[in-house]
Amino acid sequence: MRITALAGGVGGARFLRGLRTHLDRTPDLADSELTIIGNTGDDISLFGLRVCPDLDTLLYTLGGAIHEGQGWGRADESHRLQGELAAYGAEPQWFALGDLDFGTHVVRSQWLGQGLSLSDVTGRLAQRWGLPDQRIRLLPMTDSPVETHVVVEDEEGQRAIHFQEWWVRHQASIPAQRFVAVGMDRATAAPGVLDAIRQADVVILPPSNPVVSIGIILGVPGVRDALRGSAAPVVGVSPLVGGMPVRGHADACLATIGVECTPSAVAGLYEDFLDGWLVATEDEPQVRLRKAAVRGRPLLMTDRDAAADLAGAALDLALELKGA
Amino acid sequence: MRITALAGGVGGARFLRGLRTHLDRTPDLADSELTIIGNTGDDISLFGLRVCPDLDTLLYTLGGAIHEGQGWGRADESHRLQGELAAYGAEPQWFALGDLDFGTHVVRSQWLGQGLSLSDVTGRLAQRWGLPDQRIRLLPMTDSPVETHVVVEDEEGQRAIHFQEWWVRHQASIPAQRFVAVGMDRATAAPGVLDAIRQADVVILPPSNPVVSIGIILGVPGVRDALRGSAAPVVGVSPLVGGMPVRGHADACLATIGVECTPSAVAGLYEDFLDGWLVATEDEPQVRLRKAAVRGRPLLMTDRDAAADLAGAALDLALELKGA
């Protein structure tokens, strides 16, 4: 079976690791191919190096090197290089970059500088983390540099700042007026992205941020049309439990685009292509969708087994909708 | 007093730290200004980052952060980032770069990428290491990218390799046919370099490699003419003791350019501007120079005091020649 997923960072990565675990322990599904289309709107150049936070979180999580506690960055990390940058007065210092993590950014920047596309670079990085051996293909949504910027207004006046500055430095606490995917007007889907959707047997939307992760990927020219046109069932997992995000600041993001912070409203963002919607047990009674089947179940990925079970439930719903 | 020195890496850095110590503990000389013109022919781009080995050795040594045992790199260094690069299969792996050291290369590359000159960048780096507070000014010989390449011939045929590959990877063991300072034809001396020579009260040549360190600096347009024209005494320290280099592969370098590995022959390379030449006690009887005064004394910089004493002897010879 060919499964294609759209994903942001931490939540998407944990869910997809769970999905791979579920596939591997289900005899009929073990040889399934999983293609992940990763958000690159979070990408940022720091200290002259290209950092791709969502792709890295996916690589490290699927490669077994993630810092489990924080959900991003490397386990057993150290921060000696960043201490040097601070001593030299280099900016910014609000984005934590570890010594091991720097290795990824240095080699990615080197390869990009040699003219390789982000797809090619990501493929090389994925080799090191054993993704092909796990039958996982990780694709950036686009090879064009796209950066999500946030138009904010506070006592310093109105201005656009990089998404990471808003998210990491300000913890989404500055009221945002809108998001702008800078560069998207010149972007095209990376090689394989549209085909991975068109040729999928199942499409999964993990519980990633619906605005700044999934929403950005949906903005890549052709992606939304491919989802609308796909014969495969598209099943999503709500990122909200009881009207609040499980993790991160989806509430602030939804407020910015004028969408209620409810599973129904999030499903509404996907209405033109969504076939199934997995929500929290306690939310199920309130969710009625015209075009998609709704199922309630516990959504918290408290450990790897819970993530595998959740992913299995999403896949089961998709297979049910497929009539398999 | 204004003292100007030309310098390569380890030997030059140790000598100049000794010179600063000597100046600081000599009441009449404590407010002397020391300008160092550093060799940049060793510079190399690794993993997309600009590495300036000689400037870094000078910064770390004068800044009190050098790995005393090896003479280059940082004390208390770790190599986690480089381990990552190796795991990703990035090349080359024959040049050791530590996590702390990477901080310098990342920030230098960032600043160069922002359009700062190597002089400006070096000035910023020197701030962090407290050089201005020590009345030390570190200037790169040129802001133009110049790289010393080595034409070698072995079983793989004749080819040009970067100086660092010859020196570090092959330990100067592949016979070299000649050195080429790539980019020198378009280079000009960095701001302040020629004036630092012209306006000096004393010019010192530390025991740096006469071919690939001092020799490269002498090749920067205007430097040799400024030395010839300077009214200041120019005093050099032999890098050889008993016909062998104290450190490094000066013997292989001298052989390549067809010069004997003797203090007299090295002095011959500087004949048009050299006024005083400090050689090892045991070498003194064999050294007779037409144009320069020769003094013999122990040259080994076994510790910081020995380096200060040696530098003091070089300065004393210069002051004697100056008639001070």
Interface residues (C-beta under 8 A of the other chain):
Chain A: F47 G48 L49 S78 R80 L81 Q82 G83 E84 L85 A87 Y88 G89 A90 D99 L100 F102 G103 T104 V106 V107 S109 Q110 G113 R124 L125 R128
Chain B: F47 G48 L49 S78 R80 L81 Q82 G83 E84 L85 A87 Y88 G89 A90 D99 L100 F102 G103 T104 V106 V107 S109 Q110 G113 R124 L125 R128
